[in-house]
C-alpha cells in the first residue's frame, strides 16, 4: 500500500489496518522462534506500512487540533 492509498483511507480503516499489521508482525516474530521464515523481507515491508499508517493518523490528528 502506497502513501497515496493510505491517505484515501478513513480513520477507522487506518486503525483496523494498523491493528492487523501489529498482529502480523507478532506472528512473524513468533515464527522466527518456532520455524524458518521463507520471506524475511516481510518484517521490513510490514514495519514500513505500519509507519505510513501511523504517520497519516498523526498528521490528521494535528490538523484537527490546529
PDB file as gemmi writes it, atoms N, CA and C in Angstrom:
CRYST1    1.000    1.000    1.000  90.00  90.00  90.00 P 1                      
ATOM      1  N   UNK A   1       0.843  -1.165   0.000  1.00  0.00           N  
ATOM      2  CA  UNK A   1       0.000   0.000   0.000  1.00  0.00           C  
ATOM      3  C   UNK A   1       0.898   1.241   0.000  1.00  0.00           C  
ATOM      4  N   UNK A   2       0.659   2.087  -0.942  1.00  0.00           N  
ATOM      5  CA  UNK A   2       1.445   3.304  -1.083  1.00  0.00           C  
ATOM      6  C   UNK A   2       0.852   4.421  -0.229  1.00  0.00           C  
ATOM      7  N   UNK A   3       1.600   5.499  -0.083  1.00  0.00           N  
ATOM      8  CA  UNK A   3       1.166   6.628   0.738  1.00  0.00           C  
ATOM      9  C   UNK A   3      -0.124   7.241   0.201  1.00  0.00           C  
ATOM     10  N   UNK A   4      -0.271   7.302  -1.105  1.00  0.00           N  
ATOM     11  CA  UNK A   4      -1.485   7.860  -1.686  1.00  0.00           C  
ATOM     12  C   UNK A   4      -2.704   7.013  -1.330  1.00  0.00           C  
ATOM     13  N   UNK A   5      -2.524   5.704  -1.288  1.00  0.00           N  
ATOM     14  CA  UNK A   5      -3.621   4.813  -0.915  1.00  0.00           C  
ATOM     15  C   UNK A   5      -3.973   4.968   0.562  1.00  0.00           C  
ATOM     16  N   UNK A   6      -2.951   5.185   1.383  1.00  0.00           N  
ATOM     17  CA  UNK A   6      -3.173   5.360   2.820  1.00  0.00           C  
ATOM     18  C   UNK A   6      -3.968   6.635   3.074  1.00  0.00           C  
ATOM     19  N   UNK A   7      -3.685   7.684   2.318  1.00  0.00           N  
ATOM     20  CA  UNK A   7      -4.379   8.958   2.506  1.00  0.00           C  
ATOM     21  C   UNK A   7      -5.859   8.864   2.165  1.00  0.00           C  
ATOM     22  N   UNK A   8      -6.228   7.911   1.313  1.00  0.00           N  
ATOM     23  CA  UNK A   8      -7.626   7.740   0.930  1.00  0.00           C  
ATOM     24  C   UNK A   8      -8.430   6.978   1.979  1.00  0.00           C  
ATOM     25  N   UNK A   9      -7.755   6.301   2.900  1.00  0.00           N  
ATOM     26  CA  UNK A   9      -8.451   5.508   3.915  1.00  0.00           C  
ATOM     27  C   UNK A   9      -9.114   6.389   4.956  1.00  0.00           C  
ATOM     28  N   UNK A  10     -10.223   5.903   5.515  1.00  0.00           N  
ATOM     29  CA  UNK A  10     -10.882   6.599   6.612  1.00  0.00           C  
ATOM     30  C   UNK A  10     -10.128   6.280   7.902  1.00  0.00           C  
ATOM     31  N   UNK A  11     -10.387   7.056   8.940  1.00  0.00           N  
ATOM     32  CA  UNK A  11      -9.708   6.875  10.220  1.00  0.00           C  
ATOM     33  C   UNK A  11      -9.921   5.478  10.786  1.00  0.00           C  
ATOM     34  N   UNK A  12     -11.139   4.950  10.671  1.00  0.00           N  
ATOM     35  CA  UNK A  12     -11.442   3.622  11.188  1.00  0.00           C  
ATOM     36  C   UNK A  12     -10.666   2.550  10.429  1.00  0.00           C  
ATOM     37  N   UNK A  13     -10.534   2.740   9.126  1.00  0.00           N  
ATOM     38  CA  UNK A  13      -9.792   1.783   8.303  1.00  0.00           C  
ATOM     39  C   UNK A  13      -8.304   1.800   8.654  1.00  0.00           C  
ATOM     40  N   UNK A  14      -7.780   2.984   8.937  1.00  0.00           N  
ATOM     41  CA  UNK A  14      -6.371   3.096   9.326  1.00  0.00           C  
ATOM     42  C   UNK A  14      -6.137   2.363  10.637  1.00  0.00           C  
ATOM     43  N   UNK A  15      -7.035   2.548  11.602  1.00  0.00           N  
ATOM     44  CA  UNK A  15      -6.888   1.878  12.893  1.00  0.00           C  
ATOM     45  C   UNK A  15      -6.972   0.366  12.738  1.00  0.00           C  
ATOM     46  N   UNK A  16      -7.896  -0.109  11.918  1.00  0.00           N  
ATOM     47  CA  UNK A  16      -8.050  -1.550  11.711  1.00  0.00           C  
ATOM     48  C   UNK A  16      -6.829  -2.142  11.011  1.00  0.00           C  
ATOM     49  N   UNK A  17      -6.329  -1.446  10.011  1.00  0.00           N  
ATOM     50  CA  UNK A  17      -5.158  -1.929   9.277  1.00  0.00           C  
ATOM     51  C   UNK A  17      -3.916  -1.923  10.168  1.00  0.00           C  
ATOM     52  N   UNK A  18      -3.771  -0.916  11.010  1.00  0.00           N  
ATOM     53  CA  UNK A  18      -2.634  -0.858  11.932  1.00  0.00           C  
ATOM     54  C   UNK A  18      -2.687  -2.031  12.914  1.00  0.00           C  
ATOM     55  N   UNK A  19      -3.869  -2.332  13.410  1.00  0.00           N  
ATOM     56  CA  UNK A  19      -4.021  -3.466  14.325  1.00  0.00           C  
ATOM     57  C   UNK A  19      -3.685  -4.773  13.623  1.00  0.00           C  
ATOM     58  N   UNK A  20      -4.107  -4.905  12.370  1.00  0.00           N  
ATOM     59  CA  UNK A  20      -3.819  -6.119  11.606  1.00  0.00           C  
ATOM     60  C   UNK A  20      -2.314  -6.284  11.388  1.00  0.00           C  
ATOM     61  N   UNK A  21      -1.640  -5.181  11.085  1.00  0.00           N  
ATOM     62  CA  UNK A  21      -0.196  -5.240  10.856  1.00  0.00           C  
ATOM     63  C   UNK A  21       0.574  -5.551  12.136  1.00  0.00           C  
ATOM     64  N   UNK A  22       0.125  -5.003  13.255  1.00  0.00           N  
ATOM     65  CA  UNK A  22       0.772  -5.315  14.531  1.00  0.00           C  
ATOM     66  C   UNK A  22       0.658  -6.804  14.837  1.00  0.00           C  
ATOM     67  N   UNK A  23      -0.520  -7.363  14.568  1.00  0.00           N  
ATOM     68  CA  UNK A  23      -0.738  -8.795  14.792  1.00  0.00           C  
ATOM     69  C   UNK A  23       0.150  -9.624  13.862  1.00  0.00           C  
ATOM     70  N   UNK A  24       0.251  -9.195  12.604  1.00  0.00           N  
ATOM     71  CA  UNK A  24       1.086  -9.898  11.624  1.00  0.00           C  
ATOM     72  C   UNK A  24       2.560  -9.870  12.047  1.00  0.00           C  
ATOM     73  N   UNK A  25       3.034  -8.722  12.527  1.00  0.00           N  
ATOM     74  CA  UNK A  25       4.420  -8.635  12.987  1.00  0.00           C  
ATOM     75  C   UNK A  25       4.663  -9.552  14.178  1.00  0.00           C  
ATOM     76  N   UNK A  26       3.694  -9.631  15.089  1.00  0.00           N  
ATOM     77  CA  UNK A  26       3.808 -10.526  16.232  1.00  0.00           C  
ATOM     78  C   UNK A  26       3.901 -11.982  15.759  1.00  0.00           C  
ATOM     79  N   UNK A  27       3.055 -12.334  14.803  1.00  0.00           N  
ATOM     80  CA  UNK A  27       3.075 -13.700  14.279  1.00  0.00           C  
ATOM     81  C   UNK A  27       4.403 -14.013  13.586  1.00  0.00           C  
ATOM     82  N   UNK A  28       4.953 -13.039  12.867  1.00  0.00           N  
ATOM     83  CA  UNK A  28       6.247 -13.247  12.210  1.00  0.00           C  
ATOM     84  C   UNK A  28       7.358 -13.458  13.237  1.00  0.00           C  
ATOM     85  N   UNK A  29       7.317 -12.669  14.318  1.00  0.00           N  
ATOM     86  CA  UNK A  29       8.333 -12.854  15.364  1.00  0.00           C  
ATOM     87  C   UNK A  29       8.200 -14.220  16.011  1.00  0.00           C  
ATOM     88  N   UNK A  30       6.972 -14.666  16.202  1.00  0.00           N  
ATOM     89  CA  UNK A  30       6.748 -15.990  16.787  1.00  0.00           C  
ATOM     90  C   UNK A  30       7.241 -17.077  15.841  1.00  0.00           C  
ATOM     91  N   UNK A  31       7.073 -16.884  14.555  1.00  0.00           N  
ATOM     92  CA  UNK A  31       7.534 -17.865  13.579  1.00  0.00           C  
ATOM     93  C   UNK A  31       9.050 -17.987  13.567  1.00  0.00           C  
ATOM     94  N   UNK A  32       9.748 -16.891  13.817  1.00  0.00           N  
ATOM     95  CA  UNK A  32      11.208 -16.969  13.813  1.00  0.00           C  
ATOM     96  C   UNK A  32      11.700 -17.880  14.934  1.00  0.00           C  
ATOM     97  N   UNK A  33      10.953 -17.958  16.002  1.00  0.00           N  
ATOM     98  CA  UNK A  33      11.338 -18.801  17.121  1.00  0.00           C  
ATOM     99  C   UNK A  33      10.989 -20.258  16.852  1.00  0.00           C  
ATOM    100  N   UNK A  34       9.814 -20.491  16.290  1.00  0.00           N  
ATOM    101  CA  UNK A  34       9.327 -21.854  16.143  1.00  0.00           C  
ATOM    102  C   UNK A  34       9.700 -22.522  14.834  1.00  0.00           C  
ATOM    103  N   UNK A  35       9.885 -21.747  13.780  1.00  0.00           N  
ATOM    104  CA  UNK A  35      10.166 -22.331  12.477  1.00  0.00           C  
ATOM    105  C   UNK A  35      10.906 -21.340  11.593  1.00  0.00           C  
ATOM    106  N   UNK A  36      11.334 -21.809  10.452  1.00  0.00           N  
ATOM    107  CA  UNK A  36      12.006 -20.939   9.491  1.00  0.00           C  
ATOM    108  C   UNK A  36      10.991 -20.074   8.754  1.00  0.00           C  
ATOM    109  N   UNK A  37      11.396 -18.845   8.485  1.00  0.00           N  
ATOM    110  CA  UNK A  37      10.571 -17.940   7.697  1.00  0.00           C  
ATOM    111  C   UNK A  37      11.117 -17.944   6.276  1.00  0.00           C  
ATOM    112  N   UNK A  38      10.230 -18.124   5.311  1.00  0.00           N  
ATOM    113  CA  UNK A  38      10.653 -18.182   3.918  1.00  0.00           C  
ATOM    114  C   UNK A  38      11.028 -16.808   3.384  1.00  0.00           C  
ATOM    115  N   UNK A  39      10.265 -15.799   3.778  1.00  0.00           N  
ATOM    116  CA  UNK A  39      10.481 -14.450   3.249  1.00  0.00           C  
ATOM    117  C   UNK A  39      10.713 -13.483   4.402  1.00  0.00           C  
ATOM    118  N   UNK A  40      11.953 -13.284   4.768  1.00  0.00           N  
ATOM    119  CA  UNK A  40      12.266 -12.414   5.901  1.00  0.00           C  
ATOM    120  C   UNK A  40      12.057 -10.935   5.578  1.00  0.00           C  
ATOM    121  N   UNK A  41      11.868 -10.604   4.313  1.00  0.00           N  
ATOM    122  CA  UNK A  41      11.640  -9.209   3.956  1.00  0.00           C  
ATOM    123  C   UNK A  41      10.255  -8.729   4.406  1.00  0.00           C  
ATOM    124  N   UNK A  42       9.392  -9.642   4.824  1.00  0.00           N  
ATOM    125  CA  UNK A  42       8.069  -9.267   5.307  1.00  0.00           C  
ATOM    126  C   UNK A  42       8.154  -8.386   6.543  1.00  0.00           C  
ATOM    127  N   UNK A  43       9.192  -8.577   7.362  1.00  0.00           N  
ATOM    128  CA  UNK A  43       9.381  -7.728   8.540  1.00  0.00           C  
ATOM    129  C   UNK A  43       9.467  -6.261   8.130  1.00  0.00           C  
ATOM    130  N   UNK A  44      10.363  -5.986   7.207  1.00  0.00           N  
ATOM    131  CA  UNK A  44      10.585  -4.607   6.769  1.00  0.00           C  
ATOM    132  C   UNK A  44       9.345  -4.031   6.094  1.00  0.00           C  
ATOM    133  N   UNK A  45       8.721  -4.806   5.221  1.00  0.00           N  
ATOM    134  CA  UNK A  45       7.543  -4.321   4.500  1.00  0.00           C  
ATOM    135  C   UNK A  45       6.409  -3.975   5.458  1.00  0.00           C  
ATOM    136  N   UNK A  46       6.162  -4.843   6.429  1.00  0.00           N  
ATOM    137  CA  UNK A  46       5.082  -4.599   7.383  1.00  0.00           C  
ATOM    138  C   UNK A  46       5.391  -3.423   8.302  1.00  0.00           C  
ATOM    139  N   UNK A  47       6.644  -3.300   8.732  1.00  0.00           N  
ATOM    140  CA  UNK A  47       7.019  -2.168   9.584  1.00  0.00           C  
ATOM    141  C   UNK A  47       6.868  -0.850   8.840  1.00  0.00           C  
ATOM    142  N   UNK A  48       7.266  -0.823   7.578  1.00  0.00           N  
ATOM    143  CA  UNK A  48       7.154   0.402   6.787  1.00  0.00           C  
ATOM    144  C   UNK A  48       5.697   0.797   6.570  1.00  0.00           C  
ATOM    145  N   UNK A  49       4.868  -0.181   6.281  1.00  0.00           N  
ATOM    146  CA  UNK A  49       3.452   0.117   6.079  1.00  0.00           C  
ATOM    147  C   UNK A  49       2.804   0.588   7.377  1.00  0.00           C  
ATOM    148  N   UNK A  50       3.164  -0.033   8.487  1.00  0.00           N  
ATOM    149  CA  UNK A  50       2.644   0.403   9.781  1.00  0.00           C  
ATOM    150  C   UNK A  50       3.076   1.841  10.060  1.00  0.00           C  
ATOM    151  N   UNK A  51       4.312   2.171   9.746  1.00  0.00           N  
ATOM    152  CA  UNK A  51       4.797   3.540   9.944  1.00  0.00           C  
ATOM    153  C   UNK A  51       4.030   4.528   9.066  1.00  0.00           C  
ATOM    154  N   UNK A  52       3.730   4.142   7.828  1.00  0.00           N  
ATOM    155  CA  UNK A  52       2.937   5.017   6.947  1.00  0.00           C  
ATOM    156  C   UNK A  52       1.563   5.290   7.550  1.00  0.00           C  
ATOM    157  N   UNK A  53       0.931   4.233   8.046  1.00  0.00           N  
ATOM    158  CA  UNK A  53      -0.402   4.382   8.629  1.00  0.00           C  
ATOM    159  C   UNK A  53      -0.373   5.278   9.862  1.00  0.00           C  
ATOM    160  N   UNK A  54       0.586   5.047  10.736  1.00  0.00           N  
ATOM    161  CA  UNK A  54       0.666   5.835  11.966  1.00  0.00           C  
ATOM    162  C   UNK A  54       1.030   7.285  11.679  1.00  0.00           C  
ATOM    163  N   UNK A  55       1.861   7.505  10.673  1.00  0.00           N  
ATOM    164  CA  UNK A  55       2.223   8.867  10.286  1.00  0.00           C  
ATOM    165  C   UNK A  55       0.999   9.613   9.763  1.00  0.00           C  
ATOM    166  N   UNK A  56       0.211   8.958   8.939  1.00  0.00           N  
ATOM    167  CA  UNK A  56      -1.006   9.590   8.414  1.00  0.00           C  
ATOM    168  C   UNK A  56      -1.987   9.878   9.542  1.00  0.00           C  
ATOM    169  N   UNK A  57      -2.113   8.958  10.480  1.00  0.00           N  
ATOM    170  CA  UNK A  57      -3.026   9.182  11.614  1.00  0.00           C  
ATOM    171  C   UNK A  57      -2.572  10.379  12.439  1.00  0.00           C  
ATOM    172  N   UNK A  58      -1.270  10.486  12.696  1.00  0.00           N  
ATOM    173  CA  UNK A  58      -0.733  11.607  13.461  1.00  0.00           C  
ATOM    174  C   UNK A  58      -0.938  12.919  12.717  1.00  0.00           C  
ATOM    175  N   UNK A  59      -0.716  12.919  11.417  1.00  0.00           N  
ATOM    176  CA  UNK A  59      -0.899  14.115  10.607  1.00  0.00           C  
ATOM    177  C   UNK A  59      -2.346  14.590  10.680  1.00  0.00           C  
ATOM    178  N   UNK A  60      -3.280  13.664  10.584  1.00  0.00           N  
ATOM    179  CA  UNK A  60      -4.692  14.034  10.656  1.00  0.00           C  
ATOM    180  C   UNK A  60      -5.050  14.592  12.029  1.00  0.00           C  
ATOM    181  N   UNK A  61      -4.500  14.021  13.080  1.00  0.00           N  
ATOM    182  CA  UNK A  61      -4.788  14.499  14.433  1.00  0.00           C  
ATOM    183  C   UNK A  61      -4.251  15.912  14.627  1.00  0.00           C  
ATOM    184  N   UNK A  62      -3.083  16.191  14.059  1.00  0.00           N  
ATOM    185  CA  UNK A  62      -2.508  17.525  14.196  1.00  0.00           C  
ATOM    186  C   UNK A  62      -3.329  18.556  13.425  1.00  0.00           C  
ATOM    187  N   UNK A  63      -3.901  18.180  12.297  1.00  0.00           N  
ATOM    188  CA  UNK A  63      -4.728  19.099  11.527  1.00  0.00           C  
ATOM    189  C   UNK A  63      -5.993  19.442  12.275  1.00  0.00           C  
ATOM    190  N   UNK A  64      -6.531  18.479  12.999  1.00  0.00           N  
ATOM    191  CA  UNK A  64      -7.770  18.704  13.766  1.00  0.00           C  
ATOM    192  C   UNK A  64      -7.519  19.651  14.918  1.00  0.00           C  
ATOM    193  N   UNK A  65      -6.389  19.529  15.590  1.00  0.00           N  
ATOM    194  CA  UNK A  65      -6.100  20.347  16.762  1.00  0.00           C  
ATOM    195  C   UNK A  65      -5.690  21.767  16.412  1.00  0.00           C  
ATOM    196  N   UNK A  66      -5.259  22.007  15.185  1.00  0.00           N  
ATOM    197  CA  UNK A  66      -4.837  23.375  14.828  1.00  0.00           C  
ATOM    198  C   UNK A  66      -5.908  24.129  14.112  1.00  0.00           C  
TER     199      UNK A  66                                                      
END                                                                             
